[in-house]
């Protein structure tokens, strides 16, 4: 699952200078395959620790898709899901932490 447009995460990424490669999907939270991720060719991949807890072991799932720009460049980041997806008092910290991960 990823995020589509019309979501807090999509808007937070945009404010921080990122572009959502699945923004044109009609669903707010579309289910995508790794093949679809590869076709979208993201330059950065953010893997949060919630609502699903991504771990280092999940990087092996990307092995067949080493041509994804984010994988080639080592730009897969494990992030605090609260800072990515929860609005409220954490916004200031999120705005500090996210832009460096998304910078070219």
Beta strands, then each sheet from edge to edge (+ up, - down):
strand 1: 45-48
strand 2: 76-79
sheet 1: 1+ 2+
end
